[in-house]
């Protein structure tokens, strides 16, 4: 596995959220879960979600210092994904509009496609 594409994809994922903080496994998990959960809520096809989920798992693994940190990040991902995937009005925080979610999701897909075809 090449670390440069992983780090570049991490940067894209974090820039998509507007958060300038360093890429660590928990932040990647949280950001990815929000994006994928909302993409699911907005009707993105399951196959596309699974592919993006694989990319996020690779990012988490690359950023984790050890197996414990990786497992904690994966648990955090699952928790936030479930929250973000709920339909609007089910008692969770503000829900981003699907148009914005789809733009960010497609940006992640396009970037990953460009990096893996080089």
N, C-alpha and C positions, 0 to 999 in steps of 0.2 A: 504494500500500500504506500502511495506517495504522500508525504506529509504536506507538501505545498498546496495541492488541490484541497486537502482537508482544511488547512488553515485559511485558504482563500474563501472556501464555502462558509466557514465559520464567520468570517468577516462580513460576507454578504448577508447571512442570517441575522447577525447583530445589527448591521446597518439598517436593515429593513425595519427594525423596531425603533430606530432612533436612539439606541442606548450605546454610548461611547465606551462603556466599561470593557475590561479585558475579557477575552473568551475563556471561560472555564467550563468544566463539564456541567455544573448545575445551571449556569446561565444559559448554556446551549440547550439543555434539556427543557428549561422553562420556556425559552423563546420558541423552540421548535414545537413544543406541546401546544402553546397558544396558537401558533400558525396552523398546525395540522388539525387541532380540534375545531377551530373556526372554519377551516376549509371543509371539514366533514359536515359541520352544521350548514355550510353554504352549498352542499351538494356535490362536492368534488368526488369523482369516481374513486371507488375503493382501491383499484389497482394503482392509480396515481398516488394515493395516500400511502400505500404500502411502500412504493418506491422511494418517496420522500422520507418515510420513516426509516428506511435503511440508511439513507444519507445521514440523517440526524443521529442514528445509533453509531455510525462510523465517526462522526464529529465528536460525540460524547466520549467514545473510546480513545480517540486521539488526544483529547484534552484532559482526560482523567489521569491523576498521578498514580493511582493504584486501583485494585479491584474493588475495594470498599467505596471509594469515591465514585467509581463507575456505577456500582449497584445503587448507591444513594441517588445519583442523577437519574438513573432509569426509573426508580420509584417515583421521583419527583415528576418526571415526564408523564408517567401514567396518571398520577393524581391530577395534574393540570390539564392533560388531554381530556379526561372525563368531564371536568368542569367546563372547559371551552367548547366541547362538542354539544352541550345541552342547547335545546332551542331557546330562543329569546323568551324572556319573561318567566324563567324558571328559578328566579331567586338569586342568580349570580350577578356579578358586576356588569358594567357597561359592555355592550356587545358591538364590536366593530362592524361597519357595513360590509356586506359580502363583496361589493365591488373592490374595496380596498384589500380585503383578504385575498381575493382571487389574483389581484395584481402582484401581491407579495409572494403568493404561492407559485405563480408562473415565473416570477423572477428567480426563485430558488431552483425551479426545474430547469430553466434556460441556462443558468449559470452552471449547474451540475452537468448538463449535457455538453456545454462548451468545454469544460475542464476535462471530462472523461473522453472526449473525442480527439484531444490533442495528442 
